[in-house]
Amino acid sequence: MASVPQAPQMGLFSLPPIKNEPMRNYEPKSEDRIKLQQAVDEMIAAGPFEVPVVINGEKIKTGKISKQPNPSNHSHILCNYHEADEALVEKAIQGALKAKTAWENMPWNDRAAIFLKAADLIAFKYRYKVLAATMLGQGKNVWQAEIDAAAEICDFFRFSAKYIQELYSTQPPECSANTWNRTEYRPLEGFVLAVSPFNFLAIAAGNLICAPAMVGNVVVWKPSPMSIYSNYVAYEILREAGLPDGVIQFVPGPAPEIVGAAINHREFAGLHFTGSTHVFRQLWKQIGNNLDKYRGYPRIVGETGGKNFHMVHKSANVDAAVTQSIRAAFEYQGQKCSALSRLYVPKSMWEGEFKQKLLDQIAQISVGPVEEFKHFMGPVIAKHSFEKIMGLIEAAKKEGGEVLCGGQGDDSKGWYVQPTVIETKDPKSVTMVNEIFGPVITVYAYPDEEFEQTCELIDSTTEYALTGSIFSADRYALIRASNLLRNASGMMYYNDKCTGAVVGQQPFGGARASGTNDKAGSISIFYRFVSARTIKETTIDPTTHIYPSNLE
């Protein structure tokens, strides 16, 4: 690839005002709803689409085909995609490295302009297409798709530009006489591997690939096989926005071959990962065993699982805690790493009114295909997810857990699981400990007088520490619980559900087995993908090596 001449910097440019992308409601008979319904219907009729590997701007059709089904109707294939192999991964790495110099030398305002344009393309020109692809490919209803594929992805692009500008402006506060101190934030030396999940287009295309790319890194992107089409649509939008060839290589295919080839490469400089805790741990071990191969120490950034909780105090507003628990547990079928899985309620409150109000509201939830906009819940993502969820429900029953509602599934047409509530007498039962990633909550009614002991129980029940909520009208109780649960979650919510972090408002991430807690949606994430260089410039030459203290 020919080197792009360095453009002169003729000003310190300011970004346009950065705000969260406004959400649209898609109410009946609205123009938005009509146009989105049309986009969904046309996409169903036009499929299956063909998705290539894209390396250095070249669309490569390998002939090794895999399929991405529509989880609402698994007989309908949304796309057929070509898979890369180890040889193509090597080609992608070499192409990215060739593109690196021109990309990192591109003036910051020009790099920022590409991603700001991509945000506007999604918000306006391609909004309905991106939403339709996310709904049909990942089983999201309209509202969940709007949150993710329209609003949050735009927020990632726009707020990332804001945070990077702040990062670059962070400079040494002092200069001695006749010196000028400054810091530049170089990209990492080599390439970054991004391994993205199925459940959020915004995380995949807005954070995992673009956080490293926006600060000048080149990226090899392995998208999830369960979200190929929406990821490809977003990638094509980035290309239309002006992303140069080779900066982000789109490399779908089997994880062992693609990831293995990348992390075994000498130029591997970083991993940006969202997925299972087990896989992330295995990759960390492999990277550690390869340290002698690399130029330096690779940056490892990961967000993995969760076993998230709502802790309800006796002073809490019951109606609010019920509603927020339903939203946290059953929005997007519980397939958010932040989704509610463990619910702790005082025994007297549970038996008094909480239990019945919870079941009454859940009884109103409808489950069905996403193209029917009325449904609160759609399908789970795949057959293996369906089987895992149903298996854990059965395991809970065998342990003595009582299924209060749901517990059934139907995979004859789509992978549908009914919203399920399990009551357990054992606070460390199977569904209180194991991550489910489905529409299942387990309730433990704790003795009223054991509030603090139950907080300690929450903290010690699982290895995860992603999100949690405390519901209390008693400020002293809230403070006490928050202190006891300080390390139990990287995201703590007071009197709100444990899902729904917004870029620019709640930096997202968890610790323990939930990840490296590098806080996507904030300036913190960008420090992980830069390697700072300090520059000291002296303006007056010294005339002697002698210091005044050396004089007699």
ABEGO torsion letter per residue (X at the ends): XBBBBBBBBAEBBBBBBBBBBBBBAGBBGBAAAAAAAAAAAAAAAAOBBBBBBBBGGBBBBAGBBBBBBBAABAABBABBBBBBBAAAAAAAAAAAAAAAAAAAABBAAAAAAAAAAAAAAAAAAAAAAAAAAAAAAAGBBAAAAAAAAAAAAAAAAAAAAAAAAAAAABBBABBBBGBBBBBBBBBBBEBBBBBBBAABAAAAAAAAAAAAAAAGBBBBBBBBAAAAAAAAAAAAAAAAAGBBBGABBBBBEBAAAAAAAAAABAABABBBBBEBAAAAAAAAAAAAAAAAABABBBBBBBBBBBBBBBBBBAABBAAAAAAAAAAAAABGGGABAABBABBBBBAAAAAAAAAAAAAAAAAABBBBBAABAABABBBBABAAAAAAAAAAAAAAAAAGBBBABEGBBBAAABBBBBBBBBBBABAABAAAABBAGBBBBBBBBBBAAAAAAAAAAAAAABABBABBBBBBABAAAAAAAAAAAAAABABBBBGBBABGBBBGABBBEBBEAAEAGAGBGBAAAAAAABBBBBBBBBABBBABABBAAABX
